[in-house]
Amino acid sequence: MIEKPGRPELSQRLRALVRTLLDSPRVVLRITADTVKNLWLALGDWRAPLIAVYPAADKLERRTNEFHATLCGRQSRLTIAHRWQLNEDKPEKVAHPWPRAEYPEFAIDIPAARLRSGSNVLRLTAISLLGRKQTYEHTFHYDPTPVELPLRRDWSGDTLDSQDGYWECLATGNDNRVRPAPGHEGFDRTLVVCGAFTGPREVCTTIHFRQAAVAGRPFGFGLMPLWGGRPLHPDTGEVVGWLFGMAGYYLPHEGAGLEFSRHDGHGEPAWVANYGPLDPRPDGSYRFRVQALDCATSDGPQRVWHMRMKCWAEGQPQPDAWLELTDTDKVGLPEHAYGVAVFAHACQAEFGTVEVKRPTIDAGTIEQILARRSR
């Protein structure tokens, strides 16, 4: 619902603004090319909605720990107050967590503990510089039960569960695909495949790489069979880090590989990685098969994560060898429930049907993994 101020009130506000500018030489002297540009962009937002919410899921699967529910969108540059409220909770200021959501984009991260089983209502309220007001409500159903495997996400009839940015469905002749909407390629665009569950998993899909968003700059795409989300600062509620096990391509490494990483907002991020050769061609399609295994250690109840992957050009035979990586104490992904997600970093990539199932692994393979770790 949009409320517009009457003409007398609008005229008074405009006159007051002009007087302030004319009476302040310092303000006039500080007018730069960027100031003029921003003013021009703001004028372009004069009659635009104060809030534009990107497509959001009306059904959310299980969230745990730092794996939050997220709503993304864009606000007008004329907006001076923007708040969000979940159910009857206290309203909070909408954040612009750079580089995930550079102003005027925004991202609202809702901790799992605040979600109700069943129906939830998220309300947004924005007020413009001239007093115009807009409200928005998004109702969604939350299911806290663990995800059951196997599952097949073919993107037909789904509302997309975005953790970052604007995602859209793309119907092709043979299947449905998802991608960051053209013009919205940015930092770590992440889309949830399924909610959280415990234990090992195997994830398979085809990724169709189109092009980098900016030629010569780093980009990447892939899967996160272990998506643990992003921790929030206990006082400000702002995102301060991440937690994941990833398989994909990343330009600085000039190849496809595996990574475990954890960052809680204190000190430097912890990383461990292993990469192999891959030179993705624009408009090329690549199959990814990734397994994430939680292996019991011999020295107690502690378990350790191990990932292995195969990546090959579509139409070519699947390779025999696995690229492998075992988590270390340096990172130490916790033994709890993780979701599954796909991501595209600063590039245009399309993701086909994603299959998630329990891997079939013999005891001898697990023993070999643990033996290599102990060396």
C-alpha positions as CSV (number, residue, x, y, z in Angstrom):
1,M,0.0,0.0,0.0
2,I,1.4,3.4,-1.0
3,E,0.4,6.7,0.7
4,K,1.1,10.0,-1.0
5,P,1.4,13.4,0.9
6,G,-0.9,16.1,-0.1
7,R,0.2,19.0,-2.4
8,P,0.6,21.6,0.4
9,E,2.8,19.2,2.5
10,L,4.9,18.3,-0.6
11,S,5.4,21.9,-1.5
12,Q,6.5,22.8,2.0
13,R,9.0,20.0,2.1
14,L,10.5,21.0,-1.3
15,R,10.8,24.7,-0.3
16,A,12.5,23.7,3.0
17,L,15.0,21.5,1.1
18,V,15.8,24.3,-1.4
19,R,16.3,26.8,1.4
20,T,18.6,24.5,3.2
21,L,20.8,24.0,0.1
22,L,20.9,27.7,-0.7
23,D,21.7,28.8,2.8
24,S,24.6,26.3,3.2
25,P,27.6,27.3,1.1
26,R,29.5,24.2,2.3
27,V,26.9,22.0,0.9
28,V,26.9,23.8,-2.5
29,L,30.7,23.6,-2.6
30,R,30.7,19.9,-2.0
31,I,28.6,19.2,-5.0
32,T,30.6,16.8,-7.2
33,A,30.1,14.7,-10.2
34,D,29.1,11.8,-7.9
35,T,26.6,14.0,-6.1
36,V,25.0,15.1,-9.4
37,K,24.9,11.5,-10.5
38,N,23.2,10.3,-7.3
39,L,20.7,13.2,-7.4
40,W,19.9,12.3,-11.0
41,L,19.3,8.6,-10.0
42,A,17.2,9.7,-7.1
43,L,15.0,11.8,-9.3
44,G,14.6,8.7,-11.5
45,D,13.1,7.0,-8.4
46,W,10.6,9.9,-7.8
47,R,7.5,7.8,-8.7
48,A,9.1,4.3,-8.4
49,P,8.1,2.0,-5.6
50,L,10.1,2.5,-2.4
51,I,10.5,-1.3,-2.1
52,A,11.0,-3.8,-4.9
53,V,11.3,-7.3,-3.4
54,Y,13.0,-10.0,-5.5
55,P,11.1,-13.3,-6.1
56,A,10.9,-15.1,-2.8
57,A,9.9,-18.6,-1.7
58,D,6.5,-19.1,-0.2
59,K,7.7,-22.4,1.3
60,L,10.9,-22.7,3.3
61,E,12.6,-26.0,4.3
62,R,14.5,-26.6,7.5
63,R,17.0,-24.0,8.7
64,T,19.5,-24.6,11.4
65,N,22.3,-22.7,13.2
66,E,23.7,-20.0,10.8
67,F,21.6,-21.2,7.8
68,H,19.0,-18.4,7.8
69,A,15.9,-17.5,5.9
70,T,16.7,-14.6,3.5
71,L,14.7,-12.0,1.6
72,C,16.4,-9.8,-1.0
73,G,15.3,-6.7,-2.9
74,R,16.0,-3.1,-3.8
75,Q,14.9,0.2,-2.3
76,S,14.4,3.6,-3.8
77,R,17.2,6.1,-3.3
78,L,14.6,8.4,-1.9
79,T,14.0,6.1,1.0
80,I,15.1,7.5,4.3
81,A,13.6,4.9,6.7
82,H,13.3,1.1,6.0
83,R,12.3,-1.4,8.6
84,W,11.4,-5.1,8.6
85,Q,9.3,-7.1,11.1
86,L,8.8,-10.9,11.5
87,N,5.4,-11.8,12.9
88,E,5.0,-9.8,16.1
89,D,8.7,-9.3,16.8
90,K,10.3,-5.9,17.2
91,P,10.9,-4.0,14.0
92,E,14.5,-3.9,12.8
93,K,16.5,-1.7,10.4
94,V,16.9,-3.2,6.9
95,A,20.6,-3.9,6.2
96,H,22.7,-3.4,3.0
97,P,25.5,-6.1,3.7
98,W,28.2,-5.2,1.2
99,P,29.4,-6.9,-0.9
100,R,26.4,-9.3,-0.9
101,A,23.9,-6.4,-1.3
102,E,25.4,-3.1,-2.4
103,Y,23.1,-0.1,-1.7
104,P,20.3,0.4,-2.8
105,E,20.0,-3.4,-2.8
106,F,19.2,-5.0,0.6
107,A,19.2,-8.5,2.2
108,I,17.2,-9.5,5.3
109,D,18.6,-12.5,7.2
110,I,16.2,-14.1,9.6
111,P,17.7,-16.6,12.2
112,A,16.3,-20.1,12.2
113,A,15.4,-19.8,15.9
114,R,12.9,-17.0,15.1
115,L,11.0,-18.9,12.5
116,R,7.6,-20.5,13.4
117,S,6.6,-23.9,12.2
118,G,3.8,-23.2,9.8
119,S,2.8,-19.7,8.6
120,N,5.0,-16.6,9.0
121,V,4.5,-13.0,8.0
122,L,7.4,-10.7,7.1
123,R,6.5,-7.0,6.9
124,L,8.5,-4.2,5.3
125,T,7.9,-0.5,5.8
126,A,9.6,2.3,3.9
127,I,9.3,6.1,4.1
128,S,10.6,8.4,1.5
129,L,12.4,11.8,1.8
130,L,9.1,13.5,1.0
131,G,7.0,11.5,3.4
132,R,5.6,8.8,1.0
133,K,5.0,5.5,2.7
134,Q,5.0,2.0,1.3
135,T,4.4,-1.3,3.1
136,Y,4.9,-4.9,1.9
137,E,4.0,-8.2,3.3
138,H,5.4,-11.6,2.4
139,T,3.7,-14.7,3.9
140,F,5.5,-18.0,3.8
141,H,5.2,-21.5,5.3
142,Y,8.1,-22.9,7.2
143,D,8.7,-26.7,7.7
144,P,11.4,-27.4,10.4
145,T,11.5,-31.2,9.8
146,P,14.7,-32.6,8.3
147,V,14.8,-33.0,4.5
148,E,14.3,-36.5,3.3
149,L,16.5,-38.1,0.6
150,P,16.6,-38.8,-2.3
151,L,15.2,-35.6,-3.8
152,R,15.2,-34.2,-7.3
153,R,14.9,-30.4,-7.8
154,D,13.9,-29.8,-11.4
155,W,12.8,-26.2,-10.7
156,S,9.3,-26.8,-12.2
157,G,6.6,-24.9,-10.3
158,D,9.1,-23.9,-7.6
159,T,9.4,-20.5,-5.9
160,L,13.1,-19.8,-5.7
161,D,14.7,-19.8,-2.2
162,S,17.4,-17.1,-2.7
163,Q,20.1,-16.5,-0.2
164,D,21.6,-13.7,-2.3
165,G,20.3,-11.6,-5.2
166,Y,17.7,-11.9,-7.9
167,W,17.3,-15.5,-9.3
168,E,14.9,-16.6,-12.0
169,C,13.7,-19.7,-13.7
170,L,14.5,-20.2,-17.4
171,A,12.5,-22.7,-19.5
172,T,14.5,-24.4,-22.2
173,G,13.4,-27.0,-24.7
174,N,14.4,-30.0,-22.6
175,D,14.5,-28.8,-19.0
176,N,14.1,-26.0,-16.6
177,R,17.1,-24.0,-15.4
178,V,17.8,-21.3,-12.8
179,R,20.2,-18.4,-13.0
180,P,20.9,-15.0,-11.6
181,A,18.7,-12.7,-13.6
182,P,20.6,-10.9,-16.3
183,G,22.0,-7.6,-14.9
184,H,22.0,-9.1,-11.3
185,E,25.3,-11.0,-11.6
186,G,27.2,-10.1,-8.4
187,F,29.0,-11.4,-5.4
188,D,28.3,-15.0,-4.5
189,R,24.8,-15.2,-5.8
190,T,23.5,-18.2,-3.8
191,L,20.3,-20.3,-4.3
192,V,19.1,-23.0,-1.9
193,V,18.5,-26.4,-3.4
194,C,17.1,-27.9,-0.2
195,G,16.9,-27.3,3.5
196,A,19.2,-28.8,6.2
197,F,19.7,-32.4,7.1
198,T,22.5,-34.4,8.7
199,G,24.9,-37.0,7.3
200,P,26.6,-37.7,4.0
201,R,25.2,-36.6,0.7
202,E,25.8,-36.9,-3.1
203,V,24.9,-33.9,-5.3
204,C,24.8,-34.0,-9.1
205,T,23.8,-31.4,-11.7
206,T,24.8,-29.8,-15.0
207,I,26.0,-26.2,-15.0
208,H,25.8,-24.2,-18.2
209,F,28.5,-21.5,-18.1
210,R,27.6,-18.4,-20.2
211,Q,30.2,-15.7,-19.5
212,A,31.9,-13.6,-16.8
213,A,30.1,-10.5,-15.7
214,V,33.3,-8.4,-16.3
215,A,36.0,-9.7,-18.6
216,G,39.3,-10.3,-16.8
217,R,37.9,-10.2,-13.3
218,P,37.6,-13.2,-10.9
219,F,34.4,-15.3,-11.3
220,G,33.2,-18.7,-10.3
221,F,30.3,-21.1,-10.2
222,G,29.4,-24.4,-8.6
223,L,27.7,-26.4,-5.8
224,M,27.7,-26.2,-2.0
225,P,26.9,-29.7,-0.8
226,L,27.5,-28.4,2.7
227,W,25.8,-25.0,3.0
228,G,26.0,-23.8,6.6
229,G,25.0,-20.2,6.0
230,R,26.4,-17.1,7.5
231,P,26.8,-16.2,11.2
232,L,25.2,-13.0,12.4
233,H,26.7,-10.5,14.9
234,P,24.9,-11.0,18.2
235,D,24.4,-7.2,18.8
236,T,23.9,-5.8,15.3
237,G,22.4,-8.8,13.5
238,E,24.7,-8.1,10.6
239,V,26.3,-11.0,8.7
240,V,30.0,-11.4,9.8
241,G,31.1,-14.6,8.0
242,W,30.3,-17.9,6.4
243,L,30.4,-21.7,6.7
244,F,30.5,-24.1,3.8
245,G,31.9,-27.0,1.8
246,M,32.1,-26.1,-1.8
247,A,32.8,-27.7,-5.2
248,G,33.1,-25.6,-8.3
249,Y,35.2,-23.5,-10.6
250,Y,37.0,-20.3,-9.5
251,L,39.2,-18.2,-11.8
252,P,42.0,-17.3,-9.4
253,H,42.8,-21.0,-9.2
254,E,42.2,-21.5,-12.9
255,G,40.5,-24.8,-12.3
256,A,37.7,-26.7,-10.6
257,G,38.1,-27.9,-7.1
258,L,36.9,-28.3,-3.5
259,E,37.0,-26.0,-0.5
260,F,36.1,-26.0,3.2
261,S,35.9,-22.6,4.7
262,R,34.8,-21.0,8.0
263,H,34.7,-17.5,9.2
264,D,33.0,-16.3,12.4
265,G,33.9,-12.6,12.1
266,H,37.0,-12.8,14.3
267,G,40.4,-12.9,12.8
268,E,41.2,-14.3,9.3
269,P,38.9,-16.7,7.5
270,A,40.0,-20.4,7.7
271,W,40.4,-22.2,4.3
272,V,41.6,-25.5,3.0
273,A,41.3,-26.3,-0.8
274,N,42.3,-28.6,-3.5
275,Y,42.0,-27.7,-7.2
276,G,42.4,-29.5,-10.5
277,P,42.4,-28.4,-14.2
278,L,39.3,-27.0,-15.9
279,D,39.1,-24.2,-18.5
280,P,35.4,-23.5,-18.9
281,R,34.4,-22.1,-22.3
282,P,31.6,-19.6,-22.8
283,D,28.4,-21.4,-23.5
284,G,30.0,-24.7,-22.3
285,S,28.1,-27.2,-20.2
286,Y,29.7,-29.2,-17.4
287,R,28.6,-32.1,-15.2
288,F,29.4,-32.1,-11.5
289,R,29.2,-35.1,-9.2
290,V,30.1,-34.3,-5.6
291,Q,30.1,-36.4,-2.5
292,A,30.4,-35.1,1.1
293,L,31.1,-37.8,3.6
294,D,31.1,-37.5,7.4
295,C,33.7,-40.0,8.5
296,A,34.0,-41.3,12.1
297,T,37.5,-40.9,13.5
298,S,39.2,-43.7,15.4
299,D,40.0,-41.6,18.5
300,G,36.5,-40.9,19.7
301,P,33.0,-39.7,18.7
302,Q,34.3,-36.8,16.6
303,R,33.6,-37.0,12.9
304,V,35.5,-35.3,10.0
305,W,34.1,-34.1,6.7
306,H,35.6,-35.3,3.4
307,M,34.5,-34.2,-0.1
308,R,35.3,-35.7,-3.5
309,M,34.2,-34.6,-6.9
310,K,34.2,-35.4,-10.6
311,C,33.8,-32.7,-13.2
312,W,33.6,-33.2,-17.0
313,A,32.3,-31.5,-20.1
314,E,28.8,-32.7,-21.0
315,G,28.8,-35.4,-23.7
316,Q,32.2,-36.7,-22.5
317,P,32.7,-39.9,-20.5
318,Q,32.7,-39.5,-16.7
319,P,36.3,-39.7,-15.4
320,D,37.4,-42.6,-13.2
321,A,39.5,-40.5,-10.8
322,W,38.1,-38.4,-8.0
323,L,39.5,-35.0,-6.8
324,E,39.4,-35.2,-3.0
325,L,39.8,-33.0,0.0
326,T,39.5,-33.8,3.8
327,D,38.6,-31.1,6.3
328,T,41.4,-30.1,8.8
329,D,41.5,-28.8,12.3
330,K,42.3,-25.4,10.8
331,V,38.7,-25.2,9.5
332,G,36.8,-27.8,11.4
333,L,33.3,-27.7,10.0
334,P,30.9,-28.7,12.9
335,E,29.1,-31.9,12.8
336,H,25.5,-30.6,12.4
337,A,22.8,-30.2,9.7
338,Y,23.7,-28.5,6.4
339,G,21.6,-27.5,3.4
340,V,22.6,-27.8,-0.2
341,A,22.9,-24.8,-2.5
342,V,24.2,-23.6,-5.9
343,F,26.2,-20.4,-6.5
344,A,27.4,-18.1,-9.3
345,H,30.0,-15.4,-8.5
346,A,30.3,-12.5,-10.8
347,C,29.2,-14.5,-13.9
348,Q,26.2,-15.7,-15.8
349,A,25.6,-19.5,-15.3
350,E,22.5,-21.7,-15.6
351,F,21.8,-24.7,-13.3
352,G,19.8,-27.6,-14.5
353,T,18.1,-30.3,-12.4
354,V,19.8,-31.0,-9.1
355,E,19.7,-34.5,-7.6
356,V,20.6,-35.1,-3.9
357,K,20.9,-38.6,-2.4
358,R,22.8,-40.7,0.0
359,P,26.1,-41.9,-1.4
360,T,27.0,-45.6,-1.4
361,I,30.4,-45.9,0.2
362,D,32.1,-49.0,1.4
363,A,34.0,-49.2,4.7
364,G,37.3,-49.7,2.9
365,T,37.0,-46.2,1.3
366,I,36.3,-44.6,4.6
367,E,39.4,-46.3,6.1
368,Q,41.6,-45.0,3.3
369,I,40.3,-41.5,3.8
370,L,41.1,-41.5,7.5
371,A,44.4,-43.1,6.9
372,R,45.5,-40.4,4.6
373,R,44.3,-37.8,7.1
374,S,46.4,-39.2,9.9
375,R,49.7,-39.0,8.0
